[in-house]
Amino acid sequence: MDSFKIRKYLISNYFYNLKENKINSEILLLTFNDKKIFKQFSEYLIIKNYKSLIITSLKELTKEDLNNRREKNIILIEDKEISFEKLKIFRDIKIRILFARIINFYEIRSYIESKKKYYIKNLIESDNYHNFYLKNKSVNNIIDNIIDNVNYAKNFISTFLNYKSNSELVFSKYTIKLFLLRTSNTINTMLNDIEYFENTGVLTSRLGIFIYKICTFFHDATDKKIGLYYSQKLGKSKPYNNKRFNIKNTKGYFVNNIQQRKEHKIRSEIASKLLSHTNLDKNLISGVTGVSFEEVCEIKINKIINEQR
């Protein structure tokens, strides 16, 4: 199923729950092509008079709103480009943010007026999750899931920083340069460092900083603080040189057992798919994939939790 239909189902289900006076587990973030469409949307929702709904913006969103998110549905309204810095309110909060760009009023009205709930179980795999949701990660999971996070960095650039792609969500160039790309670094620099990591297992300091910030929403963490984090996990950084990747005296960290990490990731993904699409016993899945029984159980629990959201 294509991304357009999946997003349509996700947003329609959000408004279906709203009509049924049910609380959605995720926050809905909408960006509008122009203010006229937003005005039509606002007036239409006022007529509906949903009592369980808060409509606000990232700037106006409060901690109290977030603390009450199990009692209220939250819709965030933003301009076409948003400031990455505004995501800081979600630090240390486990939340999913479903996002969409609204092109015209009839589109959003069709979502609001949807009369059925769509079946979306298993439609969203881990490798395309970023196409629909923003979700921050615990600092402790950055190194443990370094391969996933490097892939996320690549997806983050192509999804949210490619200003020609007409993405559903775009972060402003100014805030990206200010908060994520230090000094003379560019998107191409990051893409090159990602390729360098994939081929050598060396995580450059600048890529590590980029990953840390986009995964945790701590946009204002200092280089020193982030460097200390990686040093504690991977050892002290050292300079690297590589002509093929135009790496010249660039500080970085060598990530041990990168091939084993890649193989384990593939095995875990196979285990996850078997859990989703078969009724095989967890012990059998563990034996077939080589993933520990404990991890298979954890994968199963996480799937149940996600399905209930």
N, C-alpha and C positions, 0 to 999 in steps of 0.2 A: 504494500500500500504506500502511495506517495506521501510526502511530508504534509502537503496541503490538506489532504483528507484527515490525517492523524490530528493535525492542529485543529481542524474544524470540529472533530469529535471531542477533543479535550476541552475546548472552550464551550461547546454546546453543553457538555456534561456539567461544566461549572455553573452555567446559568440554569440548567435543569435542577440541580441541587438547590440553587438559590430560590427557585420557585417553590420547591418542596420544603423550604425552610430548613434545609440541611446545611451543615457547615462543611465547606471544602477544606481539605487538608493543605492545599496550596494557596498561595497568593497569586492573583492575576495582575499582570503588568501589561498595560495597553499603551501603545504609542499611536498617535493619529497623524494622518497626512496634513491636515489643516484644522484650524480652530473651529470652523463651521461644523465639521463632522463631530467633533467633541461636544459642541453645544447641543446638537441634535441628540446625541447619545445621552447626555446628562438629563435633558428634558424628558426623554423617553423613560429613563430609569426613575425619575421623580414621580412620573405618572404611575409607575409600577408599585412604588412605595414599599420596597423591600425592607423590612424592619431589621433584618440580620446583617445589613450591608453597611460597610464604611467605604466611602470613596474619597481618596486623598492622593497625595503625591509622595515621592521618596523624601522630598524636603520636609513635608509636613507630617510624615509618618512618625509616630511616637513609640517609645518603649511600651507604654501602656496599651496602645493598639496591638502590638505584637504579643504582649502578655495575655490579651483577651482574644487571641485569634481562634481559640477553640469555641468561642461564643459568638464571634462575628466573622462574616466573610469580608475580605479586604480586596478592593480593586485599586490599583495604583495607576494614575494617569500621568504620562510624561510626553515631552516633545519628541520629535523624530530621532534626535540624538540625546543620549543621557550622559550624565557625568558619572564616571566610574567611582568617584569619591563618595557619591551618595549611597553606595551599597554598604558603607561602613556600619549602618544600623543593624545589619544582619550578622555581624561578627558573633561568633560563638553561639549562634542560634541555628538549630537544625530545622531548615525550612526549604521548601521547593517553591520556585517562582516561575509560573507558567507565563510566557510572554508572547505577544503578537502585535503586528503592525496593522492598523485598521485603515483601509484605503477609502472606503465609502460607508455611509450610514446603513445602506441596505445589507451590507455584509454583516455588520455587528447586530443588526436587528434580526437577521436570520438565526444567529446564534442564540439570541435572547428568547426567540419564539419557538425554539426547538421543542417538539412535543414528545421526544423519546430520549432515553439514555442509551448511548452507544457502548457497545462491547469493545473495550480497548486492551484487554488483558494480553500481554506478550507482544503488543504492537511496537513498544518502545524498547529497543535493546540498548545495552550500555554504550555501544559505539555511536549511537545517534541521539543519545539523551540530551546532549547540548543543543540540539536543534529545536528543542521545545522548552527546556527548563534551565534556569540558573540555579546552581546549588553550590554552596561553599563547603569546604572540607576542613576537618580538624588539622591543626598544625602537625600533630603526631603522625598523620597518615601521608604526609608528603613524600617522605623517603620510602616508607613501607610500600607505597603504590607508585613508585617513581616512573615506571613505564607508562602506566595509565595517565599520570599527570603530565608527562612529556607529550603524549598523544593529545591530551586536553589542551595543552598550550598551542599545539598545531591547529586544532579545531577552533580554539578561541580566536586565533588570528584570522582564519579563513571565514569564520562565521560573524564575528563582531567587529573586526577591524578592516575588513575588505569593503571599502566604501563604494565600490562599483558593483557589488553583488546584490544590492537591493535586499539586504538581510532584514529579517523581522525585528531585529534589535541591533542598534549600532551605538557604540560609545564614542563620544566626541573626540576628535583628533587632539584637541587642546589638552583634555584631561589625560588621555593616554600618554601623550608626550610628557606631561607633567608628573604623572604618578607611576607609569609602568616602564617607559623607555627612557633610561637615564642618559644624560649628556648626548653623545653623538650616535647612540644606538638607534637602530631602525627595525622595522618589521622584518626586512630581509636579513638583518643581523641575527635575529632570533630564529628565523627559519634555517639559516645556515648552522647555527649552534645546535638546533634540534637534529639536523642531519648528521652533524659531527658526533653527537651523543649516540645516535642510533648505530653508527658505524664503529665507534671506539669505546663507548661506555664512559666518556668523560663529560661531566656536567659542568659547563662554564659557569663562573660566578654570576654573570649577568643573566644567563638563562635561569639559574637557580632563583635569583631575585624576582624575575618575571613570574615564574611558576608560583613562588611563595605568595605573591600579592594577588594573583588572579584566583588562587585556590582558597585563600583565607579572607579576602576582602580587607586585609590590613595594608591599605595602599600607602600609609605613612610610616610603615616600619622602616627603620634606618638600615642602611647597608651593613652597618656593624652588627646590629641585632640579628639580621638574617644570616650574615656570615658566621656568627657564633653558633647559630642553630645548625647549619650544615657542617661546621667543624666538629661539633659534638657527635653528629651522626656518621660523618664520613671521614673524619680526620682533617688536619690542616690543609688548606688549599695550597696549590703550587702552580708555577707557570707552565703552560703547555704551548707547543709549536707544531703546526701541521700545515704544510704548503698546500696540500690538496684542498683543505677547507679554509685556507687563508687565515689560519689561527696563528697569531704572532704574539708570543710572550703574554698569553691570555691566562689569567688565573682560573683554576677550576678544580673539580674533585673527581677522583676516579671511583666509579660505582662498581663494587665487587660483584662477581657472579651475574653479570648482565645477561649472559646467554641462558643461564638457569632460570633467571627471573622471567625472561621471555617465554621459555618453555612452560614454566609454571602458570603463567597468565593464560596461555593457550589451553592447558589442561583444565584450569578453573572455568574457562569459558565453555569448554565441552561439557564439563560437569553441570554447569548452569543450564545449558540447553537440554541436557538429558532430564534434568529435574523439571523443566518447563513442559517438555513435549512427550515424556514417557512416564510410566508408573513403576519404573525400575526401583528396586530396593536401594537405599542409600549405601549399604555395605557393598553392593555390586558396583554401583557408580564409582565408589572410592577405589575398588580394585581395578576397574577398567581404566580409569583416568590417572591413577597414581596420586590423586589428591586425598589428603588425610580425611578420615571419617569425620573428625571434628570440624574440618573446614567445609565439607559437604553439608553438614548439619547447619553450619552458620550461613552458607549460601541459601539453603532452604528457608531458614528463618527470615532472612532479609527479603526474600521473594514474597513471603507471606505478608510481611509488614508493608511492602510496597504495593501489593495488590489490594490491601485494605485501605490505602490512602485515597 
